[in-house]
Amino acid sequence: AFRQHSADIAFAARVGLNSANPNSASFTVGGTYVVDADTKVNAKFDVPNGDISSSSVSVGYNQKLNSNVRLTTATKLQVGTGGPLIWPSRLSSMTVEINAST
């Protein structure tokens, strides 16, 4: 399901069900917020196989720095693995990208 709340805010959710294996239901919810004409923030919470221990949170940031350069950063944290919530071992991926056009 997708919901465009306003010109700046959008939400989406997905539930996956398998009648042969109901314990493997998946759940994803996410959203996008347009801060201004040059900046956008994304976030997503994902439980891929019905097990909270495999859940993750992803966050992205995209900003146009000038007419030729765009900065994109993203990170994914594993949140269902036990232990402290913020810990380096929970960081499963991080991306920083700068795109320049001429």
N, C-alpha and C positions, 0 to 999 in steps of 0.2 A: 504494500500500500504506500502511496506517495501523497504528501500533503504540502502544497505551496501555501504556507501560512500568510506570507506577505511577499513583497518584491525582494526582501532581504533575507527571509528565513524559510527554509524548506526542511521537511522531515520525511523519513522513509522507514518502513519496518517490514520485516519478512519473517515468516514462521514456516519452517519446513517440517512436514509430518510424513512418516512412513508407517502405513498400517501394519506392515509385516514386523516392524521393530519400533514400537511407540516410544521406547526409552531413548531413541536416537534423534528426537526432535531437535531442530536447530532454531536459533532465534538471533536476529540481527536488528538493531535499531541505530539510526544515524541521522545526522543533520548537517546543514550548511548555513552559515551566517555570512552575509555580505556586509562587511564593515563599512566600506566606502567603494568608490568606483575602481580603486586599485588594489583592494585587500579583501581576501576571503578566508574563512576558517571552516574546517570540516572536522567532524568527530564521528566515531562509530564504536558501538559496543557489540561484540560478537560472541555467541556461544555456539560453536560449530556442530557439535555432535550430541547435544543433550547433557553434556557433562560440564558443570561450572568450572571444573579444574582446568579445562582447556580454553577458558574464556580470555578475551583480549580487548583492549581499548586502543583505538588508533586515533591520532590527531594529526591534522595537516594545516599548514599555513601557506598562503600564496599571496605575494605582493609584487605589484609592478613598481620597480624602483625608478625607472624612467622610460622613455619611449622605446628603448632598445634592450633593457635588462629586466628580467623577471626572476624573483627569488621564490623557490619552493622548498619547504621543509616538511618532513613527515616523520612520525615515530609510531611504533607499535609496542605496547606494554602487555605482557602476560600478567593477568590479574588473578587467576584462579589457581596458582601453583603453591599456595601456602606461604607462610613467613611474612615479613614486613611488606607492606604495599609498595613502598618506594625503595627499590634496591637494584643495583646495577644488573643483577642476573635476570631481572624481569624485563629488561629492555631487549626485545627480540629483533628489532630493526630500527635504523634511523637513517634518513636520507636528507641530504642538503644538495640542492641543485640550483645553479644559476644559469639561466638561458639568456644569451645575448644575440641580438639580430643586428645586422648592419644594413 
